[in-house]
Amino acid sequence: MRKTIFFIFGLLSLFCRGWAQLDIRQADSMMQAYLSEEVDSGYCLYIYEEDLTRQLSVPMVDDTFAVQNAFVYFVDEHPLANWSHPCRLVCIDENGTLKDRKGCWPPDNLREWKRLSASFERPEGKLFDFSDMMRQKKASAVDMSHWHAVILSGGTSTSMNGERFWNDCSAVYSLLVHQYGYLPQNIHVLMSDGTNPDKDRTRLDGSRDSSPLDLDGNGTSDIRYAATKANVSHVFNILAATLTPEDNMFFFVTGHGSLSGPNTQCIDLWGNERMSEEEIKAEFDKLDIGLAHILLAQCYSGGIGVALQGDGRVIATACNPLQQSYSTEDQAYEEFVYQWVAAVTGRYPSGGFANADADGNGLVSMYEAFWFAQENDRVLDENPCYYEGHPGLGQEMTLRGLEVCKEIHVGGNTEKNRKIWGCDIEVDNCFIKKNAKLTLDYRNSVTIEKLDMETGTELEIK
């Protein structure tokens, strides 16, 4: 595959003068020849206007692209992928000179451009419907007052905040409340511009509206905050002040992601703000809690997943640290989120069943949910990633906590503080060193076969 270089469009100025005889048919012909040589199939092509653009300043995410006396095209190289991803602006001036500039963000005013390409067809899609779940909701035997959730959808801007991101959040919020028994007051939703009534999203038909505040259709507002860095920090401060090691958390991110330099992944927030992997890690480091399940759907999410690894955490990401994530073909959901929601609810919007319960115990573990979503992900260029605090944790954990009883084996050197959760824990050939503390949080039993401890180390069994 052709090597693609990612960078944000800089401040550009193209002055194209001279021969005024080039017409739209000639420009389109040159453009098609260019595309066949330079761009892989599957792109989406736009033109600003079907006449020589005498003067144009194209607003970008960070800068401006200035053009005079030229036909101006925009090529979205991966139209089903979330931003940022490869794209380019192409200028063909009145003399027939073609110049291009590669980048990874679209024009802010792309809605004003004319779409020329029908590179892919958008099939009619259906949405997850949880209304019957609301009517038939049964009480859980698990005390869910200790489970909390944060749902984050940045959206970036109105033009880039696709309807599918709201659909993702609606599906996740609804299943947490109506299938798994999360308390609505324990769920913090940060989405685009929050409760602002201004238009903040672009619908599938191209129209714009204000995101509905009611995510599950029960008539109450569920979105609390705008998805800004200040609000993310505010929510984590609230959680840090109220949660204890007896509490657990589910954290979900959808929307766009980007790279800041070659090795730093970011979550893109509202108003073109970005939160780096180190910044979101710093927010998590404020918490002293028990278990956490983290589901990340944005581009480059694998890198955020690496940064958030830790004891008691199970992390599923839509793609690896250097990949884009993609929508479903109908652009109704993120592909990985669509498959993951089907896994933990047992069904698709079409009415078809999704059986992620691989061991047939009547429960879907976080490990099973990930593998179902990965195996059924229909995007070839999307490679989901999975991380767990210790081997076997994800097989025991569901969205309600440690519901599945598995034997966890603990061995090897422990050289820093470590906490192991499990139903039945067996310790064998384990050596605690360097003033470290090993905590075993068990439900049924702890068996110690062989354990060595240096002076100054500690073993806690609870």
C-alpha positions in Angstrom: 0.0 0.0 0.0 1.2 3.5 -0.8 2.9 5.2 2.1 0.9 8.1 3.4 2.3 11.0 5.4 0.1 12.6 8.0 0.3 16.2 8.9 -2.0 19.1 9.5 -2.6 21.5 6.6 -0.3 24.5 7.0 -1.0 28.1 5.9 -1.0 27.8 2.2 -1.3 30.4 -0.6 -1.7 29.3 -4.3 -1.7 32.0 -6.9 -2.8 30.6 -10.2 -2.9 33.0 -13.1 -2.7 33.0 -16.9 -4.5 31.0 -19.6 -8.2 31.3 -18.9 -9.5 28.7 -21.3 -9.5 25.7 -19.0 -13.1 24.6 -18.4 -14.7 22.3 -15.9 -14.6 19.3 -18.3 -10.9 19.6 -18.8 -10.3 20.1 -15.1 -12.4 17.0 -14.2 -10.5 15.0 -16.7 -7.2 16.0 -15.2 -8.5 15.3 -11.8 -9.7 11.8 -12.7 -6.2 11.0 -14.2 -4.6 12.3 -11.0 -6.9 10.2 -8.8 -6.2 7.0 -10.8 -2.5 7.5 -10.3 -2.3 9.0 -6.8 -5.2 7.8 -4.7 -6.5 4.3 -3.8 -10.1 3.5 -4.7 -12.9 4.2 -2.2 -12.3 7.9 -1.9 -15.0 10.6 -1.9 -14.4 13.6 -4.2 -15.8 17.2 -3.7 -15.5 20.4 -5.7 -15.9 23.9 -4.3 -17.7 25.2 -7.4 -18.0 24.2 -11.0 -16.3 27.3 -12.3 -12.9 28.9 -11.8 -12.7 30.0 -8.2 -11.5 33.6 -8.4 -10.6 33.9 -4.7 -11.2 31.5 -1.9 -9.9 31.0 1.6 -10.6 27.5 2.8 -10.9 27.3 6.6 -9.1 24.3 8.0 -9.0 22.9 11.6 -5.7 24.8 12.3 -5.1 27.2 9.4 -6.3 28.5 6.1 -5.8 27.4 2.5 -5.9 30.4 0.1 -6.7 30.0 -3.7 -7.1 32.2 -6.7 -8.2 31.5 -10.3 -8.5 27.7 -10.0 -10.8 24.7 -9.7 -10.5 23.5 -6.2 -11.2 19.8 -5.2 -11.1 18.0 -1.9 -10.4 14.3 -1.7 -11.5 12.3 1.4 -9.4 9.2 1.0 -11.2 7.2 3.7 -14.8 8.4 3.9 -16.0 5.8 6.4 -13.1 6.5 8.7 -13.2 8.9 11.6 -11.0 12.0 11.5 -8.1 12.5 11.5 -7.2 10.5 8.4 -5.5 11.0 5.0 -7.1 13.6 2.7 -5.9 16.3 0.3 -6.8 19.5 -1.4 -6.1 19.8 -5.2 -5.9 23.1 -7.2 -6.0 23.1 -11.0 -5.3 26.6 -12.2 -6.5 28.2 -15.4 -3.2 27.2 -17.1 -3.8 23.6 -16.3 -1.2 23.4 -13.6 -2.1 21.0 -10.8 -0.9 21.4 -7.3 -1.9 19.3 -4.2 -1.5 19.5 -0.5 -1.9 16.4 1.7 -3.3 16.5 5.2 -5.5 14.8 7.7 -8.4 17.2 8.3 -11.3 18.4 6.1 -12.3 22.0 5.3 -14.5 23.4 8.1 -17.0 24.5 5.4 -17.1 21.1 3.6 -21.0 21.2 3.8 -20.8 24.0 1.2 -18.8 21.9 -1.3 -20.5 19.8 -4.0 -20.0 16.1 -3.7 -19.0 14.6 -7.1 -18.3 11.1 -6.1 -20.5 8.1 -5.2 -17.6 5.8 -4.3 -19.7 3.9 -1.8 -23.4 3.4 -1.4 -25.0 4.0 2.0 -27.4 1.1 2.7 -30.5 1.8 4.8 -29.6 1.0 8.4 -31.6 0.4 11.6 -30.8 1.6 15.1 -30.7 -0.4 18.4 -34.1 -0.2 20.1 -34.1 -0.6 23.9 -37.7 0.2 24.4 -38.8 -3.4 25.2 -35.8 -3.6 27.6 -37.2 -0.6 29.4 -40.6 -2.2 29.7 -39.3 -5.6 30.8 -36.4 -4.5 33.0 -35.6 -6.9 35.8 -33.8 -6.1 39.0 -30.2 -7.3 39.2 -28.9 -9.3 42.1 -25.7 -7.2 42.0 -25.6 -3.9 44.0 -25.1 -1.5 41.1 -24.8 1.6 43.3 -21.0 1.1 43.3 -20.8 1.2 39.5 -20.3 4.5 37.8 -19.8 5.5 34.1 -18.4 8.3 32.0 -19.5 8.6 28.4 -17.4 11.1 26.3 -18.1 12.2 22.7 -16.0 15.2 21.6 -17.4 15.7 18.1 -14.8 18.4 17.3 -17.2 20.8 15.4 -20.7 20.8 14.0 -19.5 19.7 10.5 -17.5 16.9 11.9 -19.9 15.7 14.6 -21.7 13.0 12.8 -25.0 11.6 13.9 -23.4 8.2 14.5 -21.5 9.5 17.6 -24.8 10.4 19.3 -26.1 6.9 18.3 -23.1 5.3 19.9 -23.7 7.1 23.1 -27.4 6.5 23.1 -26.8 2.7 22.6 -24.2 2.5 25.4 -26.1 4.6 27.8 -29.4 2.7 27.2 -27.8 -0.8 27.7 -26.0 0.4 30.9 -29.2 1.6 32.4 -31.8 -0.7 31.1 -30.0 -4.0 30.7 -27.2 -3.8 33.3 -28.9 -1.7 36.0 -26.6 1.3 36.2 -28.1 4.2 38.1 -28.7 7.3 35.8 -27.3 9.6 38.5 -24.0 7.6 38.4 -23.5 8.2 34.7 -21.7 11.4 33.5 -22.3 12.2 29.8 -20.0 14.7 28.1 -21.1 15.3 24.5 -20.1 18.0 22.0 -21.5 21.4 23.2 -23.4 19.9 26.1 -26.8 21.4 26.9 -26.3 24.4 24.5 -29.4 24.6 22.2 -27.3 25.6 19.1 -26.9 23.2 16.2 -24.0 21.0 17.0 -24.2 17.8 14.8 -24.6 16.8 11.2 -27.4 14.3 10.4 -27.0 11.5 7.9 -29.1 13.5 5.3 -26.7 16.4 5.7 -29.0 18.6 7.8 -27.9 20.0 11.1 -29.6 20.0 14.5 -28.9 20.2 18.2 -28.1 16.9 19.7 -31.1 15.5 21.7 -30.3 15.6 25.4 -32.4 12.4 26.1 -30.3 9.4 25.2 -32.7 6.6 26.0 -36.1 8.1 25.0 -37.6 8.2 28.5 -38.2 11.9 28.5 -35.4 13.1 30.8 -32.1 14.8 29.9 -29.1 12.6 30.1 -26.3 14.8 28.7 -24.8 17.0 31.4 -21.7 18.6 30.1 -19.9 19.9 27.0 -17.0 17.7 25.9 -14.2 20.1 26.8 -10.9 19.5 28.7 -12.1 21.6 31.6 -15.3 19.5 32.0 -13.4 16.2 31.7 -11.2 17.3 34.5 -14.2 18.5 36.5 -16.0 15.2 36.2 -12.9 13.3 37.3 -12.5 15.6 40.2 -16.0 14.8 41.3 -15.3 11.1 41.0 -12.0 11.3 42.8 -13.7 13.1 45.7 -16.6 10.6 46.0 -15.4 7.1 44.8 -13.6 4.6 47.0 -11.8 1.3 46.3 -15.3 -0.3 46.7 -16.5 1.5 43.6 -16.0 0.6 39.9 -16.2 2.5 36.6 -17.1 2.1 32.9 -15.4 4.6 30.6 -16.5 5.0 27.0 -15.1 7.3 24.3 -16.4 7.8 20.7 -15.8 10.6 18.2 -12.5 11.6 16.6 -8.9 11.0 17.6 -5.6 12.4 16.3 -1.9 12.2 16.5 0.2 14.9 18.1 3.7 14.0 16.8 4.7 10.5 15.8 4.0 8.8 19.1 1.3 10.8 21.0 -2.4 9.9 20.6 -5.1 12.4 21.4 -8.9 12.3 22.1 -10.4 15.2 20.1 -12.9 17.3 22.0 -15.4 20.0 21.3 -14.2 23.3 19.8 -11.1 21.6 18.3 -9.6 20.9 21.7 -7.4 17.8 22.2 -6.6 15.7 25.2 -3.4 13.8 25.0 -2.8 10.3 26.3 -0.8 11.7 29.2 -3.5 14.1 30.1 -6.3 11.5 30.1 -4.0 9.2 32.1 -3.5 12.0 34.6 -7.3 12.2 35.1 -7.4 8.4 35.7 -4.5 8.7 38.2 -6.8 10.9 40.4 -9.0 7.8 41.1 -8.6 5.2 43.8 -11.2 2.7 42.7 -11.6 -1.0 42.2 -12.4 -2.2 38.7 -12.6 -0.3 35.5 -13.7 -1.3 32.0 -12.6 1.1 29.3 -14.1 1.1 25.7 -12.4 3.4 23.2 -13.7 3.9 19.7 -11.9 6.9 18.3 -9.0 6.9 15.8 -5.6 5.8 17.3 -7.5 4.5 20.3 -4.9 1.7 20.8 -2.4 4.3 22.0 -4.7 5.7 24.6 -5.4 2.1 25.7 -1.7 1.5 26.3 -1.4 4.7 28.4 -4.4 3.7 30.6 -3.2 0.1 31.4 -3.2 -0.7 35.1 -4.4 -3.0 37.9 -8.1 -3.8 37.8 -8.6 -2.4 34.3 -9.9 -4.2 31.1 -9.5 -2.1 28.0 -10.9 -2.6 24.5 -10.0 -0.3 21.6 -11.4 -0.1 18.1 -8.0 0.0 16.4 -4.3 -0.1 17.1 -2.2 3.0 18.0 -1.5 4.0 14.4 -4.9 3.2 12.8 -8.1 5.1 12.0 -11.4 3.7 13.3 -14.4 3.4 11.0 -18.1 3.7 10.9 -20.5 1.1 9.7 -21.4 1.2 6.0 -24.6 3.1 6.7 -22.7 5.4 9.0 -25.2 4.9 11.8 -22.6 3.7 14.3 -18.9 3.1 14.8 -18.3 -0.4 13.5 -16.5 -1.7 16.6 -19.1 -0.1 18.9 -21.9 -1.7 16.8 -20.4 -5.1 17.2 -19.6 -4.6 20.9 -23.1 -3.4 21.8 -24.5 -6.4 19.9 -22.2 -8.7 22.0 -23.3 -7.4 25.4 -27.0 -7.1 24.5 -27.2 -10.3 22.5 -28.8 -8.8 19.4 -28.5 -6.6 16.4 -30.8 -3.8 15.3 -32.0 -6.0 12.5 -33.4 -8.4 15.1 -30.7 -11.0 14.5 -29.1 -12.6 17.6 -25.5 -12.0 18.6 -24.2 -14.9 20.7 -21.0 -13.7 22.4 -21.4 -16.1 25.4 -18.6 -18.4 24.2 -18.5 -20.6 27.3 -22.3 -20.9 27.5 -22.5 -19.8 31.2 -25.3 -17.2 30.5 -23.0 -14.2 31.0 -21.0 -12.1 28.5 -17.6 -11.3 30.0 -15.6 -8.3 28.8 -13.1 -10.7 27.2 -16.0 -12.4 25.3 -17.4 -9.0 24.3 -14.1 -7.9 22.9 -13.4 -11.1 20.9 -17.0 -11.1 19.5 -16.6 -7.5 18.3 -13.1 -8.2 16.9 -14.2 -11.3 15.0 -17.3 -9.7 13.6 -15.7 -6.3 12.7 -16.2 -5.9 9.0 -13.4 -3.3 8.4 -10.3 -4.9 7.1 -8.1 -1.9 8.1 -9.3 -1.9 11.7 -7.4 -4.0 14.2 -8.9 -3.8 17.7 -6.7 -4.1 20.7 -7.3 -5.6 24.2 -5.5 -5.1 27.5 -6.1 -6.4 31.0 -4.6 -5.7 34.4 -3.7 -9.3 34.9 -4.3 -12.5 32.9 -7.8 -13.7 33.2 -9.4 -10.5 34.6 -11.5 -9.9 31.5 -12.8 -13.4 31.6 -14.2 -12.8 35.1 -15.5 -9.3 34.6 -18.9 -8.4 33.1 -20.4 -4.9 33.0 -21.6 -5.7 36.5 -18.2 -6.7 37.9 -16.7 -10.0 38.8 -19.7 -12.2 37.9 -17.8 -15.1 36.3 -15.9 -17.4 38.6 -12.5 -18.4 37.1 -9.3 -19.5 38.8 -6.6 -16.8 38.6 -2.9 -17.9 38.8 -0.4 -15.5 40.3 3.3 -16.1 39.9 6.7 -14.6 39.0 8.3 -11.5 40.4 6.2 -8.6 41.9 8.5 -5.6 42.1 5.9 -2.8 42.4 2.5 -2.5 44.1 0.0 -4.8 42.5 -3.6 -5.8 43.1 -5.2 -8.9 41.8 -9.0 -9.5 41.7 -10.4 -13.0 41.3 -12.9 -15.6 42.3 -10.4 -18.3 43.2 -6.8 -17.1 43.4 -3.8 -19.5 43.4 -0.3 -18.2 44.2 2.6 -20.3 43.1 6.3 -19.5 42.5 5.7 -15.9 43.4 8.4 -13.6 44.8 7.5 -10.1 46.2 10.6 -7.8 46.0 11.7 -4.2 46.3 9.3 -3.1 49.1 6.3 -3.9 46.9 2.8 -4.8 48.2 0.7 -7.6 46.6 -3.0 -7.4 47.3 -5.3 -10.3 46.6 -9.0 -9.4 46.5 -10.8 -12.7 46.2 -14.4 -13.8 46.3 -14.2 -17.5 47.1 -10.7 -18.7 48.0 -7.0 -18.0 48.0 -4.5 -20.9 47.8 -0.8 -20.2 48.4 1.5 -22.9 47.1 4.9 -21.1 47.1 5.5 -17.5 48.0 8.8 -15.7 48.9 8.9 -12.2 50.3 11.9 -9.8 50.7 12.1 -7.8 54.0 10.0 -4.7 53.7 7.4 -6.2 51.3 3.8 -6.9 52.1 1.0 -9.3 51.2 -2.6 -8.3 51.8 -5.5 -10.7 51.4 -9.0 -9.2 51.5 
